[in-house]
Amino acid sequence: MRADVHGLNRTGITHEVLAVLARHSFDLQAVEVVPNHIFLHAPGLTAEGLPDLRRELLGVPGVHGITEISLLPRERQHLEIEALLETIPDPVLAVDGEGRLHFANRAAAAVGADGKRLDETAGLAELADDIRQGRSGPQQREVVLGGRHYLVELLPIAGDGGGASSGAVVILRSPSRVGEWLSTVGAGGAKGFDAVLGGAAEMQALKQRAMRLAALDAPLLISGETGTGKELFARACHGVSRRSAGPFLALNCAALPESLAESELFGYAPGAFTSALRQGKPGLLELADGGSLFLDEVGELTPYLQAKLLRVLQDGTYRRIGGRQELQADVRILSATNRNLEAMAAGGAFRVDLFYRLNVLSLAIPPLRERRTDIPLLADHFLARASAQIGRAEPRLGTDALAALAAAPWPGNVRQLENVIFRAVSLTDGPVIRARDLDLGPPAEAAGGTAEDEPADWAAAQQAFESRLLARLYPRYPSSRKLARRLGVSHTTIADKLRRYGIGRPD
């Protein structure tokens, strides 16, 4: 039986309690003493004998009673620590200063890291020297156990009195776990399609289509102009897919030269090139294992990288730079482009076979000028976020400011709108933001226009003219009825167009 003898914290009380137990010839296997408590493990003590022992112990000055318990404090602590370590998915080992293994959790045993010594365990022998030399923290080393790659972290165990290290806890982190942390750090607050704002009919239909495609574990190509939110849709698709518990990592294919993009994507083996880390480096395909990899501006990939990516999409295998081992990629490829990949493929600027591998599923995001009714909603969202970032009271947008926003051409789309709102919030102090506070640049007519500003067809040109006209007149005729009389059309026609173009919300 295990028992708790509780009472006063008096000098000599422990000795007197143990003397009583000695008279009963109990075999004490463990004794733990803390203030006001003496914890005992006496296998010979039974429930039948406990009342007699209680009466005798109550005769010891300061003893208040004895209670049966299930575990001694150290036993409970050990059990809780062991349960905690067993739930950690990373292999964890406790090693003394000579490299002798004292504990290995279930994940470590599963990959063969549960021997008696580190230097007798394949893949871990070199770690024994690191521990003897007192190294700690993430190591410039990678180990392979059970055919899997792990990054090493050493946490020193302080010796008696907190002096020199008397061993270490070894944590082996798989690239996919590191990828999950990177994904978590890079993720925004909202998850899934809650982060995609838009009430326009075009956006509602697009979100419905995207949610259906998100459930399919196949490559997805997202097209749209710069700043329309392609990565936001990619994150949302990942967030509601069966891979949502895995990492979401992104690579901008236009931001890196070929050699650097290759090492980022595929990783490299130890000694692959002169400036490489000696332990090698996992690439995004490894870090995103079990999750999704987003390739932004995929049309900028060089022909060489297009060929390497094609192999990944064909059979799910690849090699690190300078490596010999075939690695398996359990990754869903999401890609995005602001270019016409189909035309590029037809013209020989992009591999035709890669285009069709990437374009199994597709989404086309409309530019902001084609969903102007979303402008007030987006503007309010960016207004609140910018105010919180700067730490000022949230202003509101005046009618003239809303009209100016609704009439702007937005070649930079949603990203440009966010920047415009941020600048206005940063540079104004009043409670209302006016049109003069918005840095929207010269009107399209004054700037001479560009190819991007040209309407796609007659309907688009008519809509652009209507929105500019209504935005210019509304401040002088600030109601749908007054504006209808000014233009000589019905009130319902003007009310419908004001709603369509997001113009006319009162101050």
LOPATOR-16361 format. One line per 5 residues: number of its first residue (from 1); their letters; for each residue x, y, z of C-alpha. Coordinates in Angstrom, 2 decimals, always signed. Each point is the difference from the previous one (the first is absolute). Layout:
! residues N
NUM = a = X,Y,Z ~ ... $
//
This chain:
! residues 507
1 = mradv = +0.00,+0.00,+0.00 ~ +1.00,+3.59,-0.60 ~ -0.98,+2.47,+2.72 ~ +0.23,+3.67,+0.97 ~ +0.79,+0.70,+3.67 $
6 = hglnr = -0.93,+3.66,+0.48 ~ +0.43,+2.33,+2.92 ~ +2.19,+2.78,+1.38 ~ +3.37,+0.90,-1.49 ~ +1.91,-0.87,+3.23 $
11 = tgith = +3.68,-0.88,+0.41 ~ +0.37,-3.72,+0.67 ~ -3.53,-0.97,-1.02 ~ +1.22,-2.02,-3.00 ~ +2.36,-2.05,+2.21 $
16 = evlav = -2.81,-0.77,+2.47 ~ -2.41,-1.05,-2.77 ~ +2.61,-2.31,-1.52 ~ +0.65,-1.52,+3.44 ~ -3.69,-0.96,+0.24 $
21 = larhs = +0.18,-1.66,-3.40 ~ +3.20,-1.81,+0.99 ~ -1.76,-1.54,+3.03 ~ -2.51,-1.50,-2.43 ~ +2.86,-1.33,-2.17 $
26 = fdlqa = -1.35,+1.64,-3.15 ~ +2.29,-0.17,-3.03 ~ +0.20,+3.61,-1.16 ~ +0.77,+0.19,-3.72 ~ -0.24,+3.81,-0.26 $
31 = vevvp = -0.31,+3.01,+2.32 ~ -0.52,+3.57,-1.16 ~ -0.10,+2.93,+2.43 ~ -1.42,+3.44,-0.74 ~ -1.24,+2.61,+2.48 $
36 = nhifl = -3.00,-1.39,+1.96 ~ +0.05,-3.33,-1.87 ~ +1.89,-3.32,+0.22 ~ -0.77,-2.19,-3.03 ~ +0.60,-3.75,+0.41 $
41 = hapgl = +0.03,-3.07,-2.22 ~ -0.35,-3.07,+2.26 ~ -1.14,-3.13,-1.92 ~ -0.72,-1.87,+3.26 ~ -2.54,+2.59,+1.18 $
46 = taegl = -3.58,-1.06,-0.79 ~ -3.39,+1.66,+0.32 ~ -0.81,-2.31,+2.92 ~ +3.13,+1.05,+1.91 ~ -0.36,+3.70,-0.74 $
51 = pdlrr = -2.40,+0.86,+2.92 ~ +2.41,-1.46,+2.61 ~ +2.94,+1.85,-1.51 ~ -2.04,+3.22,-0.13 ~ -0.77,-0.22,+3.75 $
56 = ellgv = +3.68,-0.51,+0.81 ~ +1.18,+2.83,-2.28 ~ -2.51,+2.41,+1.53 ~ +1.91,-0.51,+3.23 ~ +3.03,+1.71,-1.61 $
61 = pgvhg = -0.13,+3.73,+0.89 ~ -0.93,+2.06,-3.06 ~ -1.40,-2.87,-2.13 ~ -3.56,+0.76,-1.14 ~ -0.73,-3.14,-2.00 $
66 = iteis = +0.96,-2.51,-2.71 ~ -1.75,-0.33,-3.37 ~ +0.34,-2.59,-2.74 ~ +1.19,+1.45,-3.34 ~ +0.45,-1.49,-3.48 $
71 = llpre = +3.44,+1.41,-0.85 ~ +2.89,+1.71,+1.74 ~ +0.76,+3.55,-1.27 ~ +3.11,-1.08,-1.94 ~ -1.84,-2.96,-1.51 $
76 = rqhle = -2.82,+2.30,-1.12 ~ +2.48,+2.51,-1.42 ~ +1.85,-2.75,-1.87 ~ -3.26,-1.37,-1.40 ~ -1.14,+3.44,-1.17 $
81 = ieall = +3.34,+0.77,-1.66 ~ +0.05,-3.39,-1.72 ~ -3.58,+0.47,-1.23 ~ +0.93,+3.45,-1.33 ~ +3.07,-1.27,-1.84 $
86 = etipd = -1.91,-2.90,-1.50 ~ -2.49,+2.40,-1.59 ~ +2.75,+2.03,-1.72 ~ +0.15,-1.11,-3.65 ~ +3.72,+0.83,-0.29 $
91 = pvlav = +2.59,-2.56,+1.19 ~ +1.31,+1.08,+3.43 ~ +2.95,-1.61,+1.85 ~ +1.62,+0.72,+3.38 ~ +3.74,-0.67,+0.01 $
96 = dgegr = +2.66,+0.37,+2.70 ~ +3.36,+1.70,-0.50 ~ +1.60,-3.22,-1.26 ~ -2.62,-0.60,-2.65 ~ -1.90,-2.70,+1.92 $
101 = lhfan = -3.69,-0.05,-0.85 ~ -2.34,+0.23,+3.01 ~ -3.33,+0.67,-1.68 ~ -1.52,-0.14,-3.48 ~ -3.62,+0.81,-0.75 $
106 = raaaa = -2.23,-2.07,-2.26 ~ +0.83,+2.08,-3.10 ~ +3.74,-0.59,+0.58 ~ -0.48,-3.75,+0.46 ~ -2.01,-0.13,-3.25 $
111 = vgadg = +3.03,+1.18,-2.01 ~ +2.52,-2.18,+1.85 ~ +1.42,+2.66,+2.38 ~ -0.45,-2.03,+3.18 ~ +3.35,-1.75,+0.42 $
116 = krlde = +2.33,+0.18,+3.01 ~ +2.43,+2.63,-1.31 ~ -0.07,+2.73,-2.64 ~ +3.32,-1.10,-1.50 ~ -1.46,-3.48,-0.52 $
121 = tagla = -3.08,+1.31,-1.83 ~ +0.26,+0.39,-3.77 ~ -0.46,+3.62,-0.99 ~ +0.49,+1.42,+3.52 ~ +3.64,-0.90,+0.76 $
126 = eladd = +1.36,+3.49,-0.82 ~ -2.43,+1.58,+2.49 ~ +1.90,-1.56,+2.91 ~ +2.95,+2.36,-0.71 ~ -2.36,+2.99,-0.14 $
131 = irqgr = -1.37,-0.88,+3.44 ~ +3.45,-0.60,+1.54 ~ +1.10,+3.41,-1.32 ~ -3.05,+1.68,+1.56 ~ -1.59,+1.19,-3.22 $
136 = sgpqq = -3.64,+1.05,+0.24 ~ -2.81,+1.41,-2.09 ~ -0.75,-0.84,-3.67 ~ +2.99,-1.81,-1.51 ~ +1.55,+0.48,-3.41 $
141 = revvl = -0.67,-3.67,-0.59 ~ -2.58,-2.25,-1.58 ~ -0.45,-3.69,+0.83 ~ -1.81,-2.80,-1.81 ~ -1.92,-2.57,+2.05 $
146 = ggrhy = -2.38,-2.57,-1.35 ~ +0.47,+1.49,-3.47 ~ -1.24,+3.42,+1.16 ~ +1.90,+3.28,+0.32 ~ +0.08,+1.85,+3.33 $
151 = lvell = +1.42,+3.32,+1.18 ~ +1.73,-0.21,+3.39 ~ -0.53,+2.15,+3.08 ~ +1.93,-0.52,+3.27 ~ -1.28,+1.30,+3.34 $
156 = piagd = +2.64,-0.28,+2.74 ~ -0.83,-1.56,+3.38 ~ +1.65,+2.04,+2.76 ~ +2.15,-1.92,+2.48 ~ -0.34,+0.12,+3.79 $
161 = gggas = -0.02,+3.58,+1.18 ~ -0.76,+1.28,-3.50 ~ +3.62,-0.28,-1.14 ~ +1.38,-1.86,-3.01 ~ -2.32,-2.05,-2.18 $
166 = sgavv = -0.53,-3.60,+1.07 ~ -1.72,-1.05,-3.21 ~ -2.59,+1.19,-2.45 ~ -3.48,-0.46,-1.32 ~ +0.20,-0.78,-3.72 $
171 = ilrsp = -2.98,+1.09,-2.11 ~ -0.17,-1.16,-3.62 ~ -2.27,+2.23,-2.05 ~ -1.29,-1.21,-3.36 ~ -0.07,+2.53,-2.86 $
176 = srvge = -3.79,-0.30,-0.21 ~ -0.34,+1.03,+3.67 ~ +2.27,+2.98,-0.64 ~ -2.17,+0.79,-2.99 ~ -3.11,-0.02,+2.20 $
181 = wlstv = +1.58,+2.57,+2.34 ~ +1.06,+2.19,-2.93 ~ -3.52,-0.26,-1.38 ~ -1.54,+0.96,+3.34 ~ +2.28,+3.02,+0.35 $
186 = gagga = -0.84,+1.18,-3.51 ~ -3.74,-0.51,+0.25 ~ -2.37,+2.88,+0.58 ~ -2.79,+0.14,+2.55 ~ -2.98,-1.17,-2.06 $
191 = kgfda = -0.15,-3.56,-1.26 ~ -1.48,-1.40,-3.19 ~ -2.36,+2.15,-2.04 ~ -0.84,+2.25,+2.96 ~ +3.11,+1.95,-1.02 $
196 = vlgga = -1.33,+0.61,-3.52 ~ -2.15,+3.14,+0.10 ~ -2.50,+0.76,-2.72 ~ -3.76,+0.21,-0.38 ~ -0.13,+0.54,-3.76 $
201 = aemqa = -1.78,-2.71,-1.96 ~ +3.23,-0.81,-1.87 ~ +1.87,-0.57,+3.27 ~ -2.77,-2.07,+1.55 ~ -0.04,-2.29,-3.03 $
206 = lkqra = +3.80,-0.20,+0.02 ~ +0.12,-0.95,+3.70 ~ -2.60,-2.72,-0.56 ~ +2.09,-1.44,-2.84 ~ +3.20,+0.28,+2.02 $
211 = mrlaa = -1.51,-1.88,+2.96 ~ -0.92,-2.87,-2.29 ~ +3.47,-0.10,-1.56 ~ +1.69,+0.23,+3.41 ~ -1.34,-3.42,+0.94 $
216 = ldapl = +1.68,-1.63,-3.02 ~ +3.60,-1.08,+0.57 ~ +1.28,+1.06,-3.41 ~ +2.17,+2.86,-1.31 ~ -1.78,+3.37,-0.14 $
221 = lisge = +0.98,+2.93,-2.23 ~ -1.22,+3.44,+1.11 ~ +0.15,+2.80,-2.57 ~ -0.62,+3.70,+0.44 ~ +1.62,+3.41,-0.21 $
226 = tgtgk = +2.58,+1.13,+2.52 ~ -1.55,+0.91,+3.34 ~ -3.30,-1.88,-0.42 ~ +0.67,-2.38,+2.93 ~ +1.24,-3.20,-1.65 $
231 = elfar = +1.98,-1.11,+3.07 ~ -3.00,+0.78,+2.21 ~ -2.10,-2.42,-2.05 ~ +2.77,-2.60,+0.08 ~ +0.20,+0.21,+3.81 $
236 = achgv = -3.79,-0.22,+0.23 ~ -0.06,-3.11,-2.20 ~ +2.68,-1.61,+2.16 ~ -1.84,+0.99,+3.18 ~ -3.14,-1.96,-0.92 $
241 = srrsa = +1.73,-2.94,-1.69 ~ +0.85,-3.38,+1.52 ~ +3.58,+1.31,+0.29 ~ -0.98,+2.92,+2.24 ~ +1.86,-1.51,+2.98 $
246 = gpfla = +3.22,-0.03,-2.06 ~ +2.21,+2.95,-0.92 ~ -0.71,+2.62,-2.66 ~ +3.23,+1.41,-1.41 ~ +0.53,+2.43,-2.87 $
251 = lncaa = +2.74,+0.78,-2.51 ~ +0.02,+3.06,-2.26 ~ +1.51,-1.39,-3.18 ~ +0.70,+3.49,-1.39 ~ +1.96,+1.23,+3.02 $
256 = lpesl = +2.99,-2.39,-0.15 ~ +2.64,-0.93,-2.57 ~ -0.12,-3.55,-1.35 ~ +2.68,-1.50,+2.28 ~ -1.49,+1.46,+3.18 $
261 = aesel = -3.55,-0.92,-1.01 ~ +1.16,-3.57,-0.63 ~ +1.61,-0.34,+3.44 ~ -3.04,+1.56,+1.69 ~ -2.36,-2.36,-1.78 $
266 = fgyap = +1.96,-3.27,+0.03 ~ +2.61,+0.52,+2.75 ~ +3.56,-1.26,-0.28 ~ +2.13,-2.85,+1.33 ~ +3.07,+0.51,+2.26 $
271 = gafts = +2.92,+1.41,-2.01 ~ -2.15,+0.62,-3.09 ~ +1.87,+3.24,-0.75 ~ +2.66,+2.23,+1.54 ~ -2.20,+2.29,+2.09 $
276 = alrqg = -2.44,-2.72,+1.07 ~ -0.62,-0.79,+3.66 ~ +1.98,-3.12,+0.92 ~ -3.09,-1.84,+1.22 ~ -2.05,+0.73,-3.13 $
281 = kpgll = -3.35,+1.76,-0.08 ~ -3.56,-1.21,-0.53 ~ -1.97,+1.73,-2.73 ~ -3.56,+1.23,+0.02 ~ -1.21,-3.30,-1.45 $
286 = eladg = +1.25,-1.75,+3.15 ~ -1.12,+2.72,+2.39 ~ -3.51,-0.04,-1.51 ~ -0.34,-3.79,+0.30 ~ -3.63,-0.88,+0.64 $
291 = gslfl = -1.12,+3.53,-0.84 ~ -0.09,+2.43,-2.93 ~ +2.70,+1.86,-1.92 ~ -0.99,+3.28,-1.67 ~ +2.08,+1.04,-3.02 $
296 = devge = -0.71,+3.67,-0.68 ~ +0.79,+1.39,-3.47 ~ +0.62,-3.53,-1.25 ~ +0.26,+1.34,-3.55 ~ +3.41,+1.45,+0.92 $
301 = ltpyl = +1.61,-3.42,+0.55 ~ +2.96,-0.70,-2.29 ~ -0.21,-2.96,-2.44 ~ +2.38,-2.00,+2.22 ~ -2.18,+0.44,+3.10 $
306 = qakll = -3.12,-0.66,-2.04 ~ +1.43,-3.42,-0.90 ~ +0.85,-0.80,+3.65 ~ -3.44,+1.07,+1.18 ~ -1.64,-2.08,-2.71 $
311 = rvlqd = +1.60,-3.14,+1.41 ~ -1.38,+0.77,+3.46 ~ -3.49,+0.36,-1.45 ~ +0.36,-3.15,-2.12 ~ +1.21,-2.55,+2.55 $
316 = gtyrr = +0.35,+1.89,+3.30 ~ +3.78,-0.52,+0.28 ~ +3.01,+2.31,-0.08 ~ +3.59,+0.27,+1.21 ~ +1.79,+2.66,+1.96 $
321 = iggrq = +2.72,+1.88,-1.84 ~ +3.08,-2.23,+0.12 ~ -1.97,-2.83,+1.60 ~ -0.42,-3.60,-1.09 ~ -2.99,-1.00,+2.08 $
326 = elqad = -3.43,+0.11,-1.61 ~ -2.41,+1.89,+2.26 ~ -3.78,-0.21,-0.10 ~ -2.06,+3.20,-0.10 ~ -3.38,-0.30,+1.72 $
331 = vrils = -0.92,+3.57,-0.90 ~ -2.86,+1.67,-1.84 ~ +1.27,+2.58,-2.47 ~ -1.95,+3.26,-0.13 ~ +1.32,+2.51,-2.54 $
336 = atnrn = -0.86,+3.51,-1.13 ~ +0.80,+2.25,-2.91 ~ -0.89,+3.42,-1.37 ~ +1.03,-1.11,-3.47 ~ -1.85,-1.99,-2.66 $
341 = leama = +1.69,-3.37,+0.47 ~ -2.01,-1.62,-2.76 ~ +1.21,+2.58,-2.52 ~ +3.56,-0.35,+1.36 ~ -0.20,-3.77,-0.45 $
346 = aggaf = -1.33,+0.39,-3.54 ~ +2.88,+2.38,-0.78 ~ +2.67,-2.28,+1.51 ~ +0.78,+2.24,+2.99 ~ -1.44,-2.54,+2.47 $
351 = rvdlf = -0.05,-3.79,-0.11 ~ -3.32,-1.25,-1.36 ~ +0.10,-3.19,+2.09 ~ +0.71,+1.99,+3.18 ~ -2.85,+2.41,-0.75 $
356 = yrlnv = -2.48,-2.86,-0.21 ~ +1.41,-1.58,+3.19 ~ -0.43,+3.28,+1.90 ~ -3.38,+0.82,-1.56 ~ -1.92,-3.08,+1.15 $
361 = lslai = -2.25,+2.35,+2.00 ~ -0.20,+3.76,-0.57 ~ -1.29,+3.22,+1.50 ~ -0.08,+3.42,-1.66 ~ -0.21,+2.96,+2.41 $
366 = pplre = -1.67,+3.12,-1.44 ~ +1.74,+3.38,+0.31 ~ -1.36,+2.53,+2.48 ~ -1.41,+2.24,-2.76 ~ -2.39,-2.84,-0.93 $
371 = rrtdi = -1.41,-0.30,+3.53 ~ -0.24,+3.61,+1.13 ~ -2.82,-0.75,+2.45 ~ +2.64,-1.64,+2.21 ~ +2.03,+3.23,+0.30 $
376 = pllad = -1.88,+1.44,+3.04 ~ +0.23,-3.35,+1.85 ~ +3.71,-0.37,-0.73 ~ +0.68,+3.65,+0.82 ~ -1.68,-0.31,+3.41 $
381 = hflar = +2.02,-3.16,+0.73 ~ +3.31,+1.65,-0.93 ~ -1.01,+3.15,+1.90 ~ -0.50,-1.98,+3.24 ~ +3.23,-1.95,-0.48 $
386 = asaqi = +2.11,+3.07,-0.79 ~ -1.40,+1.87,+3.02 ~ +0.84,-2.92,+2.29 ~ +3.53,-0.25,-1.42 ~ +0.68,+3.71,+0.45 $
391 = graep = -1.79,+0.23,+3.35 ~ -2.42,+2.80,-0.79 ~ -3.77,+0.42,+0.25 ~ -1.66,-1.44,-3.07 ~ -1.14,+2.74,-2.41 $
396 = rlgtd = -2.79,-0.41,-2.52 ~ -0.10,+0.52,-3.72 ~ -1.89,+3.03,-1.23 ~ -2.47,-0.21,-2.88 ~ +2.42,+1.69,-2.38 $
401 = alaal = +2.75,-2.43,+1.00 ~ -2.26,-2.99,-0.63 ~ -0.98,+1.43,-3.36 ~ +3.66,+0.52,-0.93 ~ +0.85,-3.56,+1.02 $
406 = aaapw = -2.92,-1.37,-2.01 ~ +1.10,+1.90,-3.13 ~ +3.73,-0.80,+0.11 ~ +1.36,-2.44,-2.65 ~ +1.96,-2.13,+2.54 $
411 = pgnvr = +2.74,-1.47,-2.21 ~ +1.58,-1.39,+3.20 ~ -3.31,-1.49,+1.16 ~ -0.66,-0.84,+3.66 ~ +3.64,+0.45,+1.00 $
416 = qlenv = -0.04,+3.54,-1.38 ~ -3.23,+0.76,+1.88 ~ +1.58,-1.21,+3.24 ~ +3.02,+2.23,-0.56 ~ -2.16,+3.03,-0.78 $
421 = ifrav = -2.02,-0.46,+3.19 ~ +3.12,-0.54,+2.12 ~ +1.60,+3.21,-1.28 ~ -3.17,+1.98,+0.61 ~ -0.36,-1.29,+3.57 $
426 = sltdg = +3.69,+0.69,+0.67 ~ +0.05,+3.56,-1.36 ~ -3.32,+1.38,+1.24 ~ -1.06,+0.95,+3.52 ~ -3.67,+0.86,-0.33 $
431 = pvira = -2.99,-2.28,+0.61 ~ -0.96,-0.06,-3.71 ~ +2.17,-0.92,-3.00 ~ -0.86,+2.11,-3.06 ~ +0.73,-0.53,-3.68 $
436 = rdldl = +2.89,+2.50,+0.20 ~ +1.65,-2.26,+2.62 ~ +0.18,-2.95,-2.41 ~ +3.11,-0.39,-2.11 ~ -1.69,-1.50,-3.06 $
441 = gppae = +2.30,+1.46,-2.64 ~ -1.17,+1.82,-3.14 ~ -3.29,-1.03,-1.63 ~ +0.30,-2.55,-2.76 ~ -0.93,+2.57,-2.68 $
446 = aaggt = +2.64,+2.49,+1.21 ~ +2.68,-2.67,+0.14 ~ -0.63,-0.90,-3.61 ~ -1.13,-3.53,+0.86 ~ +1.85,-3.27,-0.29 $
451 = aedep = -0.71,-3.37,-1.51 ~ -1.10,-1.22,+3.43 ~ -2.50,+2.90,+0.27 ~ -1.69,-0.82,-3.32 ~ -3.42,-1.61,+0.49 $
456 = adwaa = -0.37,-3.64,-0.89 ~ -3.20,+0.62,-2.04 ~ -2.87,+2.45,-0.58 ~ -1.81,-0.95,+3.24 ~ +3.15,+0.59,+2.07 $
461 = aqqaf = +0.53,+3.40,-1.65 ~ -3.60,+0.99,+0.71 ~ +0.31,-1.07,+3.65 ~ +3.25,+1.95,+0.43 ~ -1.63,+3.14,-1.45 $
466 = esrll = -3.11,-0.36,+2.18 ~ +2.01,-0.49,+3.22 ~ +2.20,+3.06,-0.70 ~ -3.01,+2.17,-0.88 ~ -2.01,-0.99,+3.08 $
471 = arlyp = +3.03,+0.39,+2.29 ~ +0.59,+3.54,-1.35 ~ -3.62,+1.14,+0.30 ~ -1.06,-1.66,+3.25 ~ +1.72,+2.49,+2.37 $
476 = rypss = -2.09,+2.81,-1.61 ~ -3.23,-2.05,-0.17 ~ +0.35,-2.20,+3.12 ~ -3.09,-2.20,-0.39 ~ -1.23,-2.39,-2.64 $
481 = rklar = -3.12,+2.13,-0.65 ~ +1.92,+3.26,-0.47 ~ +2.54,-1.72,-2.25 ~ -2.80,-1.64,-2.03 ~ -1.65,+3.40,-0.60 $
486 = rlgvs = +3.37,+1.47,-1.03 ~ +0.61,-2.76,-2.56 ~ -3.59,-0.35,-1.12 ~ -0.41,-3.69,+0.77 ~ -2.08,-1.98,+2.48 $
491 = httia = +0.79,-0.09,+3.70 ~ +0.19,-3.83,-0.01 ~ +2.57,+0.02,-2.84 ~ +2.31,+2.35,+1.91 ~ -0.51,-1.82,+3.34 $
496 = dklrr = +0.92,-3.30,-1.65 ~ +3.15,+1.43,-1.61 ~ +1.13,+1.71,+3.22 ~ -0.26,-3.35,+1.79 ~ +1.81,-1.78,-2.83 $
501 = ygigr = +2.95,+2.42,+0.06 ~ +0.10,+0.44,+3.79 ~ -0.74,+3.73,-0.14 ~ -2.12,+2.09,+2.32 ~ +0.35,-1.20,+3.56 $
506 = pd = -0.96,+3.03,+2.17 ~ +2.45,+1.62,+2.44 $
//
